Amino acid sequence: MKQAAVDAEAERLDRVLIQLRRDIHQHPEAPGQEQRTAAVVARELRAAGLTVTTAVGGNGVVAVLKGSRPGRTVAYRADMDAVPPKDIVGGGPAPAHLCGHDIHTTVSIGVARVLARLRQQLSGTAVFLFQPAEESLSGARALIDSGVLEREHVEEIHALHCGPFPVGQFAVTGGYGMPGQDKAEVTFSGPDAQDAARRLAVDIGALATVALPQTPADLERIVAEAQTPDGPLTRFVALRATAQEAKVTVSYRCWPQERYVEVRENIRRLAMPYAGAGVRFPAEPFPAMVCPERDARRLGRHLRCTLGKDHVTELRAAFPPFSGEDFALFLNRLPGTYTFLGVRSPGAPITTSYPHYPDFSPDERAIGVGVRAMAGWIAERTHTSAGPAGRAQSAWGAA
């Protein structure tokens, strides 16, 4: 399959996909409540000729496109839910698409429609997973538990996420990704319990090595540092400790993910001098999403070839203020990539492209760019086969 054919089909869909995204955007649904969005997705994919299964792992939609030639089975995942009010920066009155999942869903539909139009040139099988409940970190587990990866014999998986990069630019994440998240709760008893909680919260707060962003300037700095080799975000603890009455609640993210052992030990050490302090942790922290380095390098080469070298940057760290990402559970089972799609309009404030901010307003031109890039990438990956000595052979040249 030639990229020129992909580009031509994608261009025909530009206006249709922008209208589709606007429709999804106007009907945000909270995690686990994505009935309307799932119905829209299923309608679009059935119309394109894919085999569609609904109600997978809750409101999940699975669509399968078989090419006309032999090849591999590759999955592409999009998340469908909106940000719940409590997770909007500053709070909000209702769920809203302030994380770009409406963009992700639209891009995935676009990729499916492009490849369906080019089915005669497509090798292998593309499996599209439209996931519910990403914001609650439960949807990926539900899809995995449904057995879809085994049923469809998926060999690798890929995804995009909106990010605060110039519109049309991609940020690949080889060896990095997004931090997991861990929590702790320390309870006190006795007449000075409230004072002890306040003092311990200050002590635990000092474990943080980076500050959570408070201003747009902080966000700009984080984006720059995430692209800096050996910068301050290559190893960090981003932590918030809050005292309320006789309890300290701790939430933190760290990199690398193994560092949680150290953080837990430090929390226990700081609580130990307080008589009657009880420390509790979940059984395990939610895992970090670590993107395989080799796969990211391959995708970076593909994107530079497809779009030009100026359209690709590399992340050299994980974003500490981001919440967990349950795509981690897929990458713990399969190789694949997770890449940021730039949605920042020229001259726009960074908060318009930084997920969960109330003025998040992605540049819709990113949809067409995402469709072109990912349709070509999935076509390459389904075509790729093992050559001599296990070296990958690709429709686009050396993988």
Legacy VTK file of the C-alpha trace (Angstrom):
# vtk DataFile Version 3.0
C-alpha trace
ASCII
DATASET POLYDATA
POINTS 399 float
0.000 0.000 0.000
1.412 3.378 -1.006
1.251 6.377 1.310
-0.011 8.505 -1.582
-3.152 6.371 -1.742
-3.620 6.738 2.020
-3.205 10.519 1.784
-5.736 10.812 -1.018
-8.389 8.822 0.839
-7.736 10.716 4.069
-8.095 14.074 2.354
-11.551 13.110 1.097
-12.630 12.505 4.690
-11.323 15.717 6.261
-14.599 17.640 6.444
-16.689 14.609 7.337
-14.406 13.696 10.217
-14.355 17.224 11.613
-18.157 17.215 11.685
-18.130 13.784 13.322
-15.740 14.987 16.004
-17.958 17.997 16.713
-20.961 15.730 17.140
-19.083 13.489 19.602
-17.714 16.560 21.390
-21.205 17.933 21.965
-22.349 14.716 23.659
-19.687 13.895 26.271
-20.275 10.786 28.335
-18.635 9.936 31.650
-16.448 6.838 32.106
-18.623 3.748 31.789
-21.535 5.729 30.329
-20.454 5.859 26.666
-23.626 4.358 25.129
-24.270 7.104 22.564
-20.622 7.412 21.558
-20.356 3.638 21.159
-23.466 3.616 18.985
-22.021 6.348 16.743
-18.748 4.424 16.430
-20.514 1.155 15.586
-22.703 2.895 12.985
-19.737 4.490 11.233
-17.683 1.310 11.138
-20.496 -0.925 9.957
-21.150 1.548 7.159
-17.486 1.250 6.194
-17.807 -2.530 5.938
-16.006 -3.645 9.081
-17.163 -6.523 11.264
-18.349 -4.857 14.466
-19.013 -6.202 17.965
-20.521 -3.975 20.639
-20.828 -4.147 24.429
-17.301 -5.535 24.822
-15.974 -4.938 28.310
-18.904 -2.631 29.020
-19.485 -0.102 26.257
-16.448 -1.122 24.209
-16.627 -1.532 20.444
-14.387 -3.910 18.508
-14.192 -3.630 14.715
-12.207 -5.969 12.470
-10.951 -5.217 8.974
-9.402 -8.081 7.033
-7.176 -7.154 4.132
-7.154 -9.020 0.853
-3.593 -10.251 1.350
-1.928 -12.348 4.067
-0.236 -10.511 6.898
-0.139 -9.817 10.604
-2.889 -8.767 13.025
-2.379 -5.319 14.533
-4.676 -3.411 16.885
-5.341 0.289 17.167
-6.949 1.644 20.339
-9.006 4.785 20.922
-10.661 5.863 24.174
-14.202 7.239 24.094
-15.068 8.684 27.511
-15.083 12.305 28.642
-13.365 13.845 31.656
-15.555 13.667 34.794
-16.090 16.949 36.686
-13.724 16.069 39.538
-10.819 15.575 37.123
-11.193 18.892 35.316
-8.570 21.386 36.497
-10.477 23.644 38.888
-13.512 21.357 38.757
-16.460 21.450 36.427
-20.242 21.110 36.344
-20.459 18.071 34.061
-18.354 15.620 32.034
-16.599 17.302 29.115
-14.272 16.280 26.304
-11.254 18.074 27.751
-8.750 15.271 27.195
-9.171 14.834 23.451
-10.858 11.448 23.456
-13.307 12.804 20.875
-10.256 13.456 18.662
-8.847 9.973 19.363
-12.152 8.327 18.476
-12.521 10.351 15.291
-8.971 9.625 14.147
-9.516 5.903 14.706
-12.735 5.945 12.694
-10.874 7.820 9.969
-8.061 5.258 9.928
-10.593 2.432 9.690
-12.470 4.124 6.841
-9.292 4.848 4.880
-8.016 1.290 5.197
-11.453 -0.109 4.345
-11.427 1.897 1.117
-7.989 0.449 0.365
-8.813 -3.085 1.503
-7.601 -4.602 -1.777
-4.134 -3.220 -1.052
-4.168 -4.091 2.667
-2.254 -7.049 4.038
-3.225 -8.757 7.273
-5.897 -7.644 9.710
-6.503 -4.367 11.533
-8.438 -4.608 14.799
-9.905 -1.360 16.139
-10.549 -1.210 19.886
-12.788 1.622 21.051
-12.315 1.589 24.777
-14.644 2.849 27.502
-13.655 4.179 30.926
-10.064 5.245 30.368
-10.442 8.156 32.784
-11.313 5.735 35.574
-8.448 3.397 34.582
-10.837 0.475 34.220
-11.683 0.212 30.518
-8.469 -1.387 29.264
-8.680 -4.091 31.911
-12.278 -4.786 30.919
-11.352 -5.185 27.243
-8.406 -7.415 28.084
-10.533 -9.544 30.397
-13.078 -9.987 27.591
-10.463 -12.026 25.742
-10.488 -9.859 22.630
-6.700 -9.876 22.219
-6.618 -13.667 22.194
-9.748 -14.077 20.047
-8.416 -11.776 17.358
-4.814 -13.016 17.713
-3.508 -9.485 18.121
0.284 -9.268 17.757
0.865 -5.601 18.608
-1.111 -2.469 19.506
-0.867 1.280 18.865
-2.536 4.480 20.060
-2.421 8.275 19.884
-3.137 10.860 22.559
-3.600 14.603 22.146
-0.672 16.605 23.468
0.572 20.205 23.873
2.740 20.198 20.767
2.336 22.222 17.562
-0.562 21.009 15.466
0.622 18.288 13.116
3.692 17.402 15.158
4.088 13.978 16.778
5.995 13.242 19.981
7.251 9.661 20.103
7.967 8.137 23.493
10.557 5.387 23.166
11.593 4.111 26.578
9.299 6.583 28.324
5.559 7.171 28.388
3.393 8.154 31.315
3.927 7.502 35.026
1.748 5.187 37.025
0.131 6.389 40.193
0.257 5.320 43.792
-1.578 6.389 46.929
-1.132 6.251 50.673
-3.299 7.004 53.670
-1.978 7.716 57.156
-4.460 7.840 60.037
-3.851 9.158 63.571
-5.495 8.796 66.960
-5.179 10.748 70.176
-5.779 14.354 71.268
-3.083 15.851 68.990
-4.063 13.793 65.915
-5.010 16.778 63.749
-1.772 18.609 64.487
0.235 15.453 63.804
-1.533 15.013 60.474
-0.686 18.560 59.422
2.990 18.148 60.344
3.311 14.808 58.601
1.675 16.151 55.439
4.402 18.809 55.242
7.131 16.209 55.763
5.736 13.856 53.126
5.235 16.750 50.703
8.980 17.403 50.873
9.581 14.046 49.140
8.525 15.612 45.848
11.377 16.374 43.485
9.279 18.334 40.991
6.389 20.678 41.609
3.015 20.061 40.055
2.227 22.820 37.533
0.325 25.846 38.784
0.615 28.290 35.876
0.830 28.206 32.068
4.532 28.994 32.421
4.932 25.817 34.478
3.270 23.821 31.688
5.586 25.348 29.075
8.572 24.411 31.220
7.387 20.819 31.647
6.887 20.356 27.900
10.390 21.688 27.239
11.969 19.568 29.981
10.226 16.435 28.721
12.146 16.831 25.452
15.487 17.431 27.211
17.911 14.471 27.435
19.037 13.844 31.025
16.736 16.633 32.211
14.991 16.943 35.584
12.058 14.775 34.490
14.070 11.668 33.646
13.817 10.737 37.333
11.211 12.377 39.553
8.569 12.197 42.240
5.498 14.393 41.782
3.518 14.219 45.021
0.616 15.821 46.833
-0.010 15.226 50.568
-3.167 16.634 52.147
-4.103 16.684 55.833
-7.780 16.549 56.723
-8.709 16.166 60.369
-6.785 13.119 61.657
-5.738 11.730 58.254
-3.110 12.393 55.611
-3.972 11.457 52.041
-1.069 11.068 49.627
-1.193 10.775 45.837
1.958 10.612 43.777
3.514 9.663 40.459
7.144 8.785 39.944
9.644 7.786 37.313
11.013 5.231 36.834
8.100 3.140 38.025
10.263 1.057 40.385
10.860 4.170 42.449
7.533 3.662 44.224
9.293 1.168 46.527
11.592 3.951 47.726
8.712 6.413 48.138
6.679 3.943 50.167
9.632 3.283 52.445
10.107 7.016 52.985
6.434 7.518 53.852
6.626 4.711 56.412
9.841 6.184 57.835
8.321 9.648 58.209
5.188 8.261 59.901
7.079 5.989 62.296
7.832 8.620 65.021
4.114 9.365 65.416
2.595 7.064 68.019
-0.519 5.337 66.755
-0.008 6.323 63.100
-1.376 3.725 60.693
-0.071 3.641 57.096
-1.979 1.956 54.289
-1.126 1.481 50.599
-2.981 -0.284 47.799
-1.711 -3.779 47.053
0.191 -2.456 44.035
0.404 0.972 42.379
-1.249 1.400 38.997
1.545 0.574 36.533
3.429 3.128 34.507
3.060 3.049 30.739
6.496 2.335 29.310
6.699 2.467 25.523
9.090 0.003 23.869
12.076 1.895 22.494
12.529 -0.138 19.322
8.895 0.240 18.256
8.997 3.986 18.897
12.121 4.348 16.750
10.390 2.528 13.909
7.340 4.760 14.200
9.551 7.859 14.312
11.190 6.833 11.043
7.802 6.201 9.475
6.476 9.598 10.554
9.556 11.456 9.323
9.240 9.702 5.980
5.504 10.392 5.771
5.317 13.946 7.127
8.859 15.310 7.207
11.469 15.424 9.945
10.179 18.712 11.413
6.903 16.966 12.316
8.491 14.576 14.816
9.993 15.200 18.232
11.124 12.733 20.877
10.147 12.730 24.527
13.055 12.037 26.858
10.921 11.835 30.002
7.395 11.186 31.241
4.898 13.931 32.038
4.532 14.053 35.848
1.209 15.903 36.091
-0.636 13.467 33.869
-2.791 10.882 35.594
-2.236 7.204 34.932
-2.934 5.807 31.473
-4.448 2.346 31.262
-2.958 1.725 27.835
-0.115 0.577 30.092
-2.003 -2.690 30.560
-1.951 -3.349 26.812
1.767 -2.569 26.539
2.447 -4.928 29.437
1.122 -7.717 27.204
2.038 -6.651 23.663
4.625 -4.590 21.807
3.376 -1.333 20.399
3.490 2.453 20.477
1.755 5.330 22.241
2.407 8.681 20.607
1.327 12.234 21.299
-0.461 14.047 18.480
0.146 17.783 18.605
-3.084 19.791 18.781
-1.816 23.257 19.723
-2.842 26.028 17.342
-0.167 28.585 16.418
-0.017 31.298 19.095
-2.631 29.625 21.306
-2.156 29.427 25.098
-0.734 26.088 26.172
-3.811 25.326 28.274
-5.840 25.019 25.045
-3.843 21.891 24.181
-3.006 20.521 27.642
-5.508 17.811 28.673
-7.982 18.396 31.503
-7.759 22.191 31.435
-11.170 23.882 31.100
-10.139 25.837 27.983
-8.777 22.744 26.204
-9.599 23.383 22.549
-7.582 21.232 20.166
-6.867 22.347 16.620
-9.070 20.148 14.442
-6.512 20.101 11.643
-4.738 17.471 13.738
-7.464 14.952 12.851
-6.452 14.680 9.201
-2.762 14.513 10.097
-3.440 11.745 12.603
-5.484 9.752 10.084
-2.807 9.980 7.378
-0.011 9.004 9.718
-1.757 6.187 11.557
-3.444 4.643 8.512
-0.055 4.393 6.855
1.538 3.059 10.032
-1.075 0.355 10.609
-0.850 -0.688 6.957
2.917 -0.989 7.355
2.667 -3.023 10.548
0.068 -5.478 9.197
2.227 -5.978 6.115
5.500 -6.461 8.008
6.699 -10.042 8.119
9.735 -11.840 9.504
12.537 -12.113 6.982
15.929 -13.820 7.225
17.375 -13.936 10.728
14.179 -12.413 12.081
14.754 -9.059 10.402
11.456 -7.253 9.737
10.492 -6.647 6.131
8.153 -3.736 5.560
5.963 -2.324 2.847
7.895 0.945 3.279
11.423 -0.498 3.329
13.522 -1.559 6.285
11.543 -1.467 9.520
LINES 1 400
399 0 1 2 3 4 5 6 7 8 9 10 11 12 13 14 15 16 17 18 19 20 21 22 23 24 25 26 27 28 29 30 31 32 33 34 35 36 37 38 39 40 41 42 43 44 45 46 47 48 49 50 51 52 53 54 55 56 57 58 59 60 61 62 63 64 65 66 67 68 69 70 71 72 73 74 75 76 77 78 79 80 81 82 83 84 85 86 87 88 89 90 91 92 93 94 95 96 97 98 99 100 101 102 103 104 105 106 107 108 109 110 111 112 113 114 115 116 117 118 119 120 121 122 123 124 125 126 127 128 129 130 131 132 133 134 135 136 137 138 139 140 141 142 143 144 145 146 147 148 149 150 151 152 153 154 155 156 157 158 159 160 161 162 163 164 165 166 167 168 169 170 171 172 173 174 175 176 177 178 179 180 181 182 183 184 185 186 187 188 189 190 191 192 193 194 195 196 197 198 199 200 201 202 203 204 205 206 207 208 209 210 211 212 213 214 215 216 217 218 219 220 221 222 223 224 225 226 227 228 229 230 231 232 233 234 235 236 237 238 239 240 241 242 243 244 245 246 247 248 249 250 251 252 253 254 255 256 257 258 259 260 261 262 263 264 265 266 267 268 269 270 271 272 273 274 275 276 277 278 279 280 281 282 283 284 285 286 287 288 289 290 291 292 293 294 295 296 297 298 299 300 301 302 303 304 305 306 307 308 309 310 311 312 313 314 315 316 317 318 319 320 321 322 323 324 325 326 327 328 329 330 331 332 333 334 335 336 337 338 339 340 341 342 343 344 345 346 347 348 349 350 351 352 353 354 355 356 357 358 359 360 361 362 363 364 365 366 367 368 369 370 371 372 373 374 375 376 377 378 379 380 381 382 383 384 385 386 387 388 389 390 391 392 393 394 395 396 397 398
